[in-house]
């Protein structure tokens, strides 16, 4: 994997770049649709590629490990051949899902014991096992195994958790270097900065992760309930320490406004379930603000979902029609809303890139953020 910075905006940390993998190049900043179980919910791979215009998607290690399982993924030849996605894939480590299973998991120095949310069966993830599973899945970018702390979180617990995450990282790197890709392309490993919302812990963690000297770095443990200003503070601290010449990935973030502010702070890569999850519940992100398409006010609004929308469905179908689909519980409603939201997120990252290249990012961001936070 290779990364080069192409343009920086003076007065900010915002930059554009190109991330090169064996499955293609990714222009940054980039938003990555979440394909939890090897599929972006409600959309086909053709739609993700041709309408949403995604350049990379995520796969979830925890979910893919449980179903369909590594045996089937290996028999298929890896995730790309299994789901037919020909572009890059990033796999998370499973750490966040283990965090979300707080009632059915037990964390120790060796790893995490947990019960499957599917059938209650017992499983055990170690840092080494997380690497092996991601080798089986075959993501172009793999994540180190970490513990994602909740918010609020006691400082002593955050410190102990962070230090364990660092020890787990060294085990991940050793396993990564002692193993080889199972398929005919390379894989890269990203460590994850932790430390909850404590500046000194975030600083320490960023220093440890930077010293690991891996091809890229991730920032985890944010967007878990803390105030947005606190998230930005932690992100700024970390971005000031992580190497400039490597991509920075802010995990699980967030709203369109969150993404623009984080680009300003020096982040290159984003993912979040919000565009698809909120879309399936009728919340749309548009150029003029947020729409709850279920509201009666749209019943006779025959204007496009988003007249300036980046995808043809956003400009073709009316708000009245989309509301009708939701009222009728037609699956097509969730599909179109998800397609629109993802297209909008991808457009937002691409437009941020164009504005950085033109030297107008700060002015554009200020105007755009006000619109994005408006509820229509």
C-alpha positions in Angstrom: 0.0 0.0 0.0 1.2 3.5 -0.9 0.0 7.0 0.1 0.9 10.3 -1.3 -0.4 13.8 -0.4 -1.3 15.9 -3.4 -2.6 19.2 -1.9 -2.7 21.0 1.4 -4.9 24.0 2.3 -3.0 26.8 4.0 -4.1 27.6 7.5 -5.7 24.2 8.1 -4.6 20.5 8.3 -7.0 19.7 5.4 -5.3 17.8 2.6 -6.0 15.6 -0.4 -4.2 12.4 -1.3 -4.2 9.2 -3.2 -4.1 5.8 -1.4 -2.9 3.0 -3.7 -3.8 -0.7 -3.1 -3.6 -3.8 -5.3 -7.4 -3.4 -5.9 -7.1 0.2 -7.1 -6.5 3.8 -6.1 -8.5 5.8 -3.6 -8.7 9.5 -3.7 -8.9 11.1 -0.3 -10.7 12.5 1.7 -12.9 9.4 1.3 -16.1 8.1 2.9 -16.3 4.3 3.0 -19.8 2.6 3.0 -20.2 0.0 5.7 -20.7 -3.5 4.4 -21.1 -5.3 7.7 -21.7 -8.8 6.5 -20.1 -8.3 3.1 -23.0 -6.3 1.8 -24.0 -2.6 2.0 -27.5 -2.9 3.4 -30.3 -2.8 0.8 -27.9 -2.2 -2.1 -26.3 -4.4 -4.8 -22.7 -4.1 -5.6 -23.6 -2.6 -8.9 -25.5 0.2 -7.2 -22.7 0.8 -4.7 -20.2 1.1 -7.5 -22.2 2.8 -10.3 -24.7 5.0 -8.4 -23.1 5.6 -5.0 -19.7 5.6 -6.7 -17.9 4.1 -3.7 -14.1 3.4 -4.1 -13.7 1.3 -1.0 -16.1 -0.5 1.3 -15.9 -2.0 4.8 -16.3 -5.6 5.9 -16.9 -6.5 9.6 -14.5 -9.1 11.0 -16.8 -10.2 13.9 -19.9 -10.6 11.6 -18.1 -12.3 8.7 -16.3 -14.7 11.2 -19.6 -15.8 12.6 -21.4 -15.9 9.2 -20.5 -17.2 6.6 -17.3 -18.1 8.4 -13.7 -18.3 7.4 -14.0 -21.7 5.8 -16.5 -20.5 3.3 -14.6 -17.2 2.6 -11.4 -19.1 2.0 -13.2 -21.6 -0.3 -14.6 -18.6 -2.3 -11.2 -17.1 -2.6 -11.7 -14.2 -0.2 -14.3 -11.4 0.2 -13.7 -9.9 -3.2 -14.6 -13.1 -5.0 -17.4 -13.9 -2.6 -19.3 -10.6 -2.9 -17.9 -9.7 -6.4 -16.6 -6.3 -5.2 -13.6 -5.6 -7.3 -12.3 -2.5 -5.5 -10.5 -2.2 -2.1 -12.0 -3.5 1.1 -11.1 -2.5 4.7 -11.8 -4.9 7.5 -12.2 -3.8 11.1 -10.7 -6.0 13.8 -14.0 -6.9 15.6 -13.0 -4.7 18.6 -16.0 -2.4 18.3 -18.5 -5.2 18.0 -16.9 -6.9 21.1 -17.3 -3.5 22.9 -21.0 -3.5 22.0 -21.5 -7.0 23.4 -20.8 -5.8 27.0 -23.4 -8.1 28.5 -21.9 -11.3 26.9 -18.2 -10.8 26.8 -15.2 -11.0 29.1 -11.9 -9.2 28.5 -8.5 -10.5 29.6 -4.9 -9.9 28.7 -5.0 -12.9 26.4 -8.1 -11.7 24.5 -11.9 -11.5 24.6 -14.3 -14.3 25.3 -17.8 -13.6 24.0 -21.1 -15.3 23.0 -22.4 -15.0 19.5 -25.4 -12.7 19.1 -26.7 -15.3 16.6 -26.9 -18.5 18.6 -25.2 -17.9 21.9 -22.2 -20.1 21.0 -18.9 -19.3 22.8 -15.9 -17.8 20.9 -12.5 -16.3 21.8 -10.7 -13.5 19.9 -7.0 -12.9 20.5 -4.9 -10.3 18.6 -3.4 -13.2 16.7 -6.8 -14.7 15.9 -8.1 -11.3 14.7 -5.2 -11.1 12.2 -5.7 -14.7 11.0 -9.4 -14.0 10.5 -8.7 -10.9 8.5 -6.2 -12.9 6.4 -9.1 -15.3 5.6 -11.5 -12.5 4.8 -8.9 -10.8 2.5 -9.3 -7.1 3.1 -6.8 -4.8 1.5 -6.5 -2.9 4.8 -6.7 -4.7 8.1 -7.2 -3.2 11.6 -5.3 -4.1 14.7 -7.3 -5.7 17.6 -8.2 -3.1 20.2 -10.6 -2.4 23.0 -13.0 0.4 22.4 -13.8 2.1 25.7 -17.3 3.5 26.4 -18.2 7.1 27.2 -18.2 8.1 29.9 -15.2 6.1 31.0 -13.1 6.3 34.2 -9.6 7.6 33.6 -7.9 4.6 35.3 -9.9 2.1 33.2 -9.2 4.1 30.0 -5.4 4.1 30.8 -5.3 0.3 31.5 -7.4 -0.4 28.4 -5.2 1.8 26.2 -2.0 0.1 27.5 -3.5 -3.3 26.8 -4.5 -2.2 23.3 -0.8 -1.2 22.8 0.3 -4.6 24.0 -2.2 -6.2 21.7 -0.9 -4.1 18.8 2.6 -5.6 19.2 1.1 -9.1 19.1 -0.9 -8.1 16.0 2.2 -6.8 14.2 4.1 -9.9 15.1 1.4 -12.1 13.8 1.0 -10.0 10.7 4.7 -10.2 9.9 4.9 -13.9 10.5 1.9 -14.7 8.3 1.2 -14.1 4.6 -1.8 -13.1 2.5 -3.9 -16.1 1.4 -4.8 -14.5 -1.9 -2.9 -12.9 -4.8 -2.7 -9.4 -3.5 -1.1 -7.5 -0.6 -2.6 -6.4 2.7 -1.8 -3.5 5.0 -2.2 -3.3 8.8 -3.4 -0.1 10.6 -3.0 0.4 14.4 -5.7 2.2 16.3 -5.3 5.1 18.7 -7.3 4.9 21.9 -7.4 6.8 25.2 -11.0 7.8 25.6 -11.5 11.6 26.1 -8.3 12.2 28.1 -5.9 14.5 26.3 -2.7 13.0 27.9 -3.8 9.5 27.1 -4.7 10.3 23.5 -1.3 12.0 23.2 0.5 8.9 24.6 -1.4 6.5 22.4 -0.8 8.5 19.3 2.9 8.5 20.0 2.9 4.7 20.5 0.9 4.2 17.3 3.1 6.6 15.3 6.2 4.7 16.6 4.8 1.4 15.3 5.6 2.8 11.8 2.8 1.0 9.9 1.4 2.1 6.5 -1.6 4.0 8.0 -3.2 4.8 11.3 -6.7 4.8 12.7 -8.4 6.8 15.5 -10.8 4.7 17.5 -13.0 5.1 20.6 -14.7 8.3 19.4 -18.3 9.0 18.4 -19.5 6.7 21.2 -21.6 9.4 23.0 -19.1 12.1 23.8 -19.9 15.8 22.8 -18.8 16.7 19.3 -16.4 19.4 20.6 -14.7 16.8 22.7 -14.4 14.5 19.7 -12.8 17.3 17.7 -10.4 18.1 20.5 -9.2 14.5 20.7 -9.0 14.2 16.9 -6.9 17.4 16.7 -4.5 16.2 19.4 -4.0 12.9 17.6 -3.6 14.3 14.1 -0.9 16.7 15.4 1.1 13.6 16.3 0.4 10.9 13.7 2.8 11.0 10.7 1.8 13.5 8.0 2.8 11.1 5.2 0.4 8.4 6.2 -3.4 8.2 5.9 -5.5 8.9 9.0 -8.7 7.0 9.5 -11.3 8.3 12.0 -13.5 5.3 12.7 -17.3 5.4 12.9 -17.7 9.1 12.3 -20.2 10.5 11.7 -22.6 13.2 10.6 -21.8 15.2 7.4 -20.8 18.2 9.7 -18.5 15.9 11.7 -16.8 14.8 8.6 -16.1 18.3 7.3 -14.7 19.4 10.6 -12.5 16.3 10.9 -11.2 16.9 7.3 -10.3 20.4 8.5 -8.3 18.7 11.4 -6.3 16.4 9.0 -8.4 13.2 8.7 -8.4 11.4 5.4 -10.8 8.4 5.8 -14.2 7.9 7.3 -16.9 5.3 7.7 -20.3 5.3 9.5 -23.5 3.4 9.4 -25.5 6.6 9.7 -26.3 7.2 6.0 -27.8 3.7 5.6 -29.3 3.2 9.1 -30.9 6.7 9.1 -31.9 6.3 5.5 -33.8 3.1 6.3 -35.7 5.1 9.0 -36.6 7.9 6.7 -33.9 10.5 7.5 -32.3 12.0 4.4 -29.2 14.2 4.2 -29.4 16.8 1.4 -27.7 20.0 0.2 -30.2 22.1 2.1 -30.3 20.1 5.3 -31.9 17.1 7.0 -35.3 15.8 5.9 -37.6 13.3 7.7 -39.3 12.0 4.7 -42.1 10.4 6.8 -43.5 13.8 7.7 -46.8 14.8 6.3 -45.4 18.0 4.9 -43.8 16.1 2.0 -47.1 14.3 1.0 -47.7 16.6 -2.0 -44.1 17.8 -2.6 -43.4 16.6 -6.1 -39.9 18.2 -6.2 -36.9 15.8 -6.4 -35.6 14.3 -3.2 -32.5 16.5 -3.6 -32.5 18.8 -6.7 -28.7 19.1 -6.5 -28.3 15.5 -5.5 -25.2 13.7 -6.9 -27.1 10.5 -8.0 -29.8 10.1 -10.6 -32.3 8.5 -8.1 -31.9 11.7 -5.9 -33.0 13.9 -8.9 -35.5 11.5 -10.5 -37.8 10.5 -7.6 -40.0 13.0 -5.8 -40.2 13.5 -2.0 -43.9 12.7 -2.2 -43.2 9.4 -3.9 -40.5 8.4 -1.5 -42.8 9.3 1.4 -45.5 7.1 -0.2 -43.0 4.2 -0.3 -42.3 4.5 3.4 -46.0 4.9 4.3 -46.6 1.7 2.2 -43.7 -0.1 3.8 -42.2 -0.8 0.4 -38.6 -2.1 0.5 -37.8 0.3 -2.4 -38.2 3.2 0.0 -35.4 2.1 2.2 -33.3 1.2 -0.9 -33.7 4.7 -2.4 -33.1 6.5 0.9 -29.9 4.5 1.5 -28.7 5.1 -2.0 -29.4 8.8 -1.7 -27.6 9.2 1.6 -24.6 7.2 0.6 -24.3 9.1 -2.7 -24.5 12.4 -0.7 -21.8 11.3 1.7 -19.5 10.3 -1.2 -20.2 13.6 -2.9 -19.5 15.5 0.3 -16.0 13.9 0.6 -15.3 14.5 -3.1 -16.4 18.1 -3.0 -14.2 18.7 0.1 -11.4 17.4 -2.1 -12.2 19.8 -4.9 -12.5 22.7 -2.5 -9.1 21.9 -0.9 -7.6 21.8 -4.4 -9.0 25.2 -5.2 -7.9 26.7 -1.8 -11.5 27.5 -0.8 -12.2 24.7 1.7 -12.6 26.8 4.8 -15.1 29.2 3.3 -17.0 26.4 1.6 -17.1 24.3 4.9 -18.5 27.2 6.9 -21.4 27.8 4.5 -22.0 24.0 3.9 -22.0 23.2 7.6 -24.8 25.7 8.3 -26.9 24.1 5.6 -26.1 20.5 6.7 -27.3 21.2 10.3 -30.6 22.7 9.2 -33.8 20.6 9.6 -36.2 21.2 6.8 
